Amino acid sequence: MASTQDIEALAAEIGENIYLDIAKWHLFLAEAHLNTELAKRLYPLLEDNAVNEDAVVAILQDIPVKIGGGKKSLPLLDLLPMKCEVDLMDLLEEFQQNM
């Protein structure tokens, strides 16, 4: 079972390294307050040794990001550049090795 400290450590890594790309403007997930929710959803994959691209993409697709003051919502996946998807996979694999 994941401790709050474990999830917070993962959230910190995600928040500092993964960003939304909006009109070439980078908003890191910590600044967007999306890192903790993402960490909570990804941590069970780490515990179950089930980290794979399809599972991570499904989670990213399932997290709505409100834009325009909540007028619209887009999946987190649609706002991440491909580089960040790759970086997230690398980050998760490294985090899992250190568990």
Rosetta silent file (secondary structure, phi, psi, omega in degrees, C-alpha in Angstrom):
SEQUENCE: MASTQDIEALAAEIGENIYLDIAKWHLFLAEAHLNTELAKRLYPLLEDNAVNEDAVVAILQDIPVKIGGGKKSLPLLDLLPMKCEVDLMDLLEEFQQNM
SCORE:     score description
SCORE:     0.000 S_00000001
   1 L     0.000  133.700 -177.669    0.000    0.000    0.000 S_00000001
   2 L   -72.725  135.384  173.238    1.349    3.384   -0.978 S_00000001
   3 L   -86.241  161.128  176.770    2.128    5.825    1.780 S_00000001
   4 H   -58.599  -38.082 -179.596    1.277    9.486    1.415 S_00000001
   5 H   -62.463  -40.960  179.080    5.024   10.157    1.395 S_00000001
   6 H   -63.424  -45.291 -179.627    5.550    7.793   -1.565 S_00000001
   7 H   -66.140  -40.328  178.172    2.786    9.436   -3.592 S_00000001
   8 H   -63.256  -37.066  178.364    4.089   12.898   -2.682 S_00000001
   9 H   -65.498  -43.170  177.548    7.587   11.919   -3.857 S_00000001
  10 H   -65.676  -42.568  179.526    6.186   10.720   -7.182 S_00000001
  11 H   -60.575  -39.101  179.446    4.013   13.847   -7.455 S_00000001
  12 H   -64.680  -43.844  178.243    7.065   16.041   -6.883 S_00000001
  13 H   -61.306  -46.828  179.564    9.017   14.279   -9.654 S_00000001
  14 H   -62.793  -46.341 -175.420    6.086   14.566  -12.047 S_00000001
  15 H   -62.873  -31.759 -177.934    5.380   18.172  -11.094 S_00000001
  16 H   -86.550  -19.502 -170.729    8.954   19.315  -11.693 S_00000001
  17 H  -117.173  -20.529 -174.784    9.546   17.468  -14.966 S_00000001
  18 L  -112.463  136.539 -175.530    6.283   17.133  -16.895 S_00000001
  19 E  -138.187  157.365  170.494    4.483   20.108  -18.412 S_00000001
  20 E   -84.219  144.734  175.795    1.506   21.160  -20.479 S_00000001
  21 E  -116.409  109.736 -178.389    2.400   22.857  -23.751 S_00000001
  22 E  -125.389  111.434 -178.847   -0.081   25.583  -24.624 S_00000001
  23 L    53.061   44.058 -179.768    0.905   27.919  -27.476 S_00000001
  24 L    64.966   16.113  176.075    4.570   27.057  -26.805 S_00000001
  25 E  -102.396  129.636 -176.778    4.099   28.071  -23.192 S_00000001
  26 E  -100.112  118.822  176.583    5.161   25.410  -20.681 S_00000001
  27 E  -113.216  107.133 -178.517    3.042   25.010  -17.578 S_00000001
  28 E   -66.338  147.678 -173.872    4.577   22.418  -15.276 S_00000001
  29 L   -62.096  -27.807  175.581    2.081   20.057  -13.701 S_00000001
  30 L   -64.002  -42.067  179.762    3.004   21.240  -10.189 S_00000001
  31 L   -68.190  -30.967  179.832    2.024   24.781  -11.184 S_00000001
  32 L   -86.677   -1.176 -179.534   -1.191   23.494  -12.751 S_00000001
  33 L    58.343   38.072  178.495   -1.959   21.450   -9.595 S_00000001
  34 L  -111.633   -9.809 -174.084   -2.284   18.270  -11.659 S_00000001
  35 H   -68.093  -37.970 -176.967    0.767   16.384  -10.393 S_00000001
  36 H   -70.987  -43.760  177.907   -0.775   14.914   -7.240 S_00000001
  37 H   -61.292  -43.057  179.219   -3.870   13.551   -8.957 S_00000001
  38 H   -63.103  -43.197  179.193   -1.706   12.046  -11.681 S_00000001
  39 H   -61.528  -42.636  179.304    0.639   10.505   -9.098 S_00000001
  40 H   -60.994  -36.148 -179.040   -2.300    8.985   -7.196 S_00000001
  41 H   -79.533  -31.430 -178.229   -3.563    7.359  -10.381 S_00000001
  42 H   -83.316  -28.282 -173.725   -0.157    6.172  -11.579 S_00000001
  43 H   -57.438  -40.712  177.561    1.158    4.809   -8.276 S_00000001
  44 H   -58.442  -31.688  176.144   -0.952    1.609   -8.374 S_00000001
  45 H   -63.714  -39.244  178.640    0.712    0.753  -11.717 S_00000001
  46 H   -64.975  -45.207 -179.242    4.087    1.015  -10.003 S_00000001
  47 H   -62.905  -36.847 -177.401    2.958   -1.186   -7.103 S_00000001
  48 L   -89.226    3.201 -177.555    1.545   -3.812   -9.466 S_00000001
  49 L    55.991   41.088 -173.450    4.613   -3.680  -11.733 S_00000001
  50 L  -118.818   24.596  179.522    2.165   -2.812  -14.523 S_00000001
  51 L   -71.752  117.394  173.196    3.733    0.336  -15.975 S_00000001
  52 L  -150.194  161.145 -173.151    3.270    0.274  -19.726 S_00000001
  53 H   -58.993  -42.516 -178.447    2.530    2.880  -22.331 S_00000001
  54 H   -61.916  -42.635 -179.190   -1.086    1.834  -22.886 S_00000001
  55 H   -66.529  -42.437 -179.958   -1.938    2.003  -19.176 S_00000001
  56 H   -66.255  -44.269  178.890   -0.252    5.392  -18.744 S_00000001
  57 H   -60.981  -40.051  179.207   -1.932    6.814  -21.867 S_00000001
  58 H   -61.961  -40.500  178.172   -5.314    5.590  -20.607 S_00000001
  59 H   -66.697  -44.677  178.985   -4.789    7.439  -17.319 S_00000001
  60 H   -61.503  -35.864  179.659   -3.653   10.610  -19.122 S_00000001
  61 H   -69.586  -27.311 -173.090   -6.727   10.382  -21.363 S_00000001
  62 H   -90.170   -5.557 -179.649   -8.974   10.026  -18.305 S_00000001
  63 L   -99.793  111.308 -179.780   -7.828   13.175  -16.461 S_00000001
  64 E   -79.112  140.124  175.764   -9.834   16.221  -17.582 S_00000001
  65 E  -117.775  117.302 -179.240   -8.142   19.630  -17.621 S_00000001
  66 E   -77.737  136.233  177.868  -10.546   22.551  -17.484 S_00000001
  67 E  -129.871  161.328  178.422   -9.695   25.475  -19.742 S_00000001
  68 L    62.448   40.139  179.643  -11.313   28.839  -20.362 S_00000001
  69 L    67.659   24.750  177.988  -12.550   29.167  -16.808 S_00000001
  70 L    92.331    3.344  179.717  -14.179   25.754  -17.001 S_00000001
  71 L   -66.325  -33.158  179.960  -16.026   26.382  -20.278 S_00000001
  72 E  -134.335  164.985  178.123  -14.239   23.432  -21.850 S_00000001
  73 E  -140.252  134.184  177.344  -12.327   20.417  -20.720 S_00000001
  74 E  -122.978  148.546  174.815   -9.567   18.558  -22.540 S_00000001
  75 E   -64.579  142.425  177.504   -7.872   15.286  -21.623 S_00000001
  76 H   -52.233  -38.027  179.766   -4.456   15.796  -20.028 S_00000001
  77 H   -54.207  -39.044 -176.888   -3.022   13.620  -22.797 S_00000001
  78 H   -70.788  -15.860 -176.721   -4.003   16.235  -25.404 S_00000001
  79 H  -103.750   -5.261  179.187   -2.030   18.957  -23.626 S_00000001
  80 L   -95.435  131.412  173.078    1.245   17.066  -23.138 S_00000001
  81 L   -70.025  158.442 -178.796    3.875   17.183  -25.871 S_00000001
  82 H   -55.967  -37.648  179.389    5.244   13.807  -26.993 S_00000001
  83 H   -56.263  -40.163 -179.428    8.538   14.603  -25.236 S_00000001
  84 H   -71.945  -32.484  175.016    6.708   14.767  -21.909 S_00000001
  85 H   -63.062  -44.613  178.678    4.943   11.466  -22.527 S_00000001
  86 H   -64.349  -45.519  179.641    8.346    9.843  -23.128 S_00000001
  87 H   -61.757  -37.598  178.601    9.842   11.635  -20.125 S_00000001
  88 H   -64.251  -43.878  177.980    6.931   10.474  -17.952 S_00000001
  89 H   -60.858  -44.733  178.737    7.499    6.840  -18.955 S_00000001
  90 H   -62.076  -43.896  179.876   11.221    7.178  -18.181 S_00000001
  91 H   -60.458  -43.917 -179.375   10.446    8.858  -14.855 S_00000001
  92 H   -65.490  -42.053  179.470    8.029    6.065  -13.887 S_00000001
  93 H   -64.000  -41.997  178.940   10.492    3.320  -14.796 S_00000001
  94 H   -66.252  -42.606  179.728   13.248    5.004  -12.790 S_00000001
  95 H   -61.514  -41.700 -178.732   10.938    5.615   -9.818 S_00000001
  96 H   -65.214  -38.560  178.647    9.859    1.973   -9.859 S_00000001
  97 H   -62.789  -30.494 -176.913   13.481    0.757   -9.844 S_00000001
  98 L   -91.624    3.219 -179.998   14.116    2.832   -6.722 S_00000001
  99 L   -75.842    0.000    0.000   11.075    1.525   -4.828 S_00000001
